[in-house]
Amino acid sequence: MASALPELTDLNRFFWTSGADGRLRIQRCNGCGFWLHPPGSICPNCLSHDLAPQVVSGLATVQAVTVNHQPWLPGVEVPYAIARVSLDEDPAVYLTTLVVGTPPETVTIGQRVKVRFEPREEMFLPFFEPLERAAR
């Protein structure tokens, strides 16, 4: 699927490139353990600057989903499912992503999903697929 790519910065580079090894990384405060996404320069919980990327399981739950039928970019195949998924490590941390590997209309709230990276230039976009499909 074609897509507009995010701009890489010193703050977010780890997130967009860490999928090269197949592992999802989310920023975490080394002071209080607070998970922070999108990445920031200060912990909103304890105001520490001691933040670092940490590997997470890549497992999540669909909290919201919509099926898009509008081809916003040339070459984008429709329909596709856009979802808000909450990570197992902290349900307050979520990603807005695509659910792939299944017909878009089959994606449901409460569905278990697992990260699957799609390489784009120097980035590895974290998409998600149904957990039962990912296990195969």
N, C-alpha and C positions, 0 to 999 in steps of 0.2 A: 504494500500500500504506500503510495507516495504521501509525503507530508512535509509541512514546513518544519524546519529543525530549530530547536532552541539555540539561543546564543550561549556559547560557553564562556564562563567567567572563572576567576580564581576561586570563587565561592562555590560554584555548582559543578565544576569540571569533574570531580570525583563521582558525582551521582550519574552523570550522563555517559561516563566512560567506564565505570566499574563493572559493567556487565560483560566486559571482555573475557573475564574468567567465569562467567555464568552466575555470579553472586551479586545480589542486590545489597547496596550499602545506603544507610540512612545516618544522618548526623546525630550524634548523641553527646550530651554534656558529661564530661569526665568528673565534674564536681558533684552533681546531684542525680545523674542517670536519666535526665529528661531527654526524650526523643524529639528531634526538631526537623520538620519538613514543611515547606521548602527550607534549604540550608540558610543559615544566618550567621552573623558574626558574634552574637551574644546570646546566652541562654535566657529566654524570657522567664524562666522559673527562678533561677538563683543569681542571674546577671554575670555568671562566669564567662570568660572568654576561652576557657579550656574545652573546646569542642573538637570532635574528631569523627570521621566516618566509621561506622561499625557494620559488620556483616549481619544481615537479618535472614530469616528463613526463606523469605520470598512467598510465604503463604499468607493469604488474605481472604476476606469475605466481602462480597458485593453488598454495598450499602444503598446504592442508587444506580439506576441504569436508564438509558434512553437509546433508542435506535435511530440513527441518523440516516435520512434518505436523500439529503442534499449534497451533491458533489461540489464541495467548497473549493477544491483544488483540482487542476487538470490531472487526469490519471488516477484519481481516487475512486476506487470501486465502492459503490453503495449497494445495499445498506451495510452499516457497521454499528457495533454496540460500543457506546461510550459509557464507562462506569466509574463510580467512586468506590474504591476498595479500601477497607481498613486493614492494616497490617496486624498479624497475630501478636507481635511483640508489644503493641500498644494500640488498642482500637481507636484512640484519638488521633493517630497518625494515619492519614489516608493519601492515596494517589488518585488523580483523575487520569484515566488510561483507556486503552482499548481492550476489549475482551475478544480474543482471536481463537481460531481453531474449532469453532462451533458456529452454527447458524445464529445470527444476531438475535433473532426472536426467541431463542432458547435460553438466553441469559436472564437470570432471575435474582431478585433481592434475596440475600441469605445464602447464595451459592458460594461454595468454596472454590477458590482459584489459586493458581501458582504462577509466579513470574516466568516469563519467557522473553528473552531478549531478541530484538531485531536489529542487526547492524545497519547503520546509516552513516556513511562517511567515517569519521573517527568516533562516532557515538554508538551506544547500544541502548536503544529505546526499550524501557521496561513495559511490555505489554503483559497481559495475563490471559491464561487459558483455564478452562474448567479443570479442577483437580483430578477428577476421575479420568479425564482424557490425558492429562499430563503424566499420570502414573503408568500409562500403557507403553 
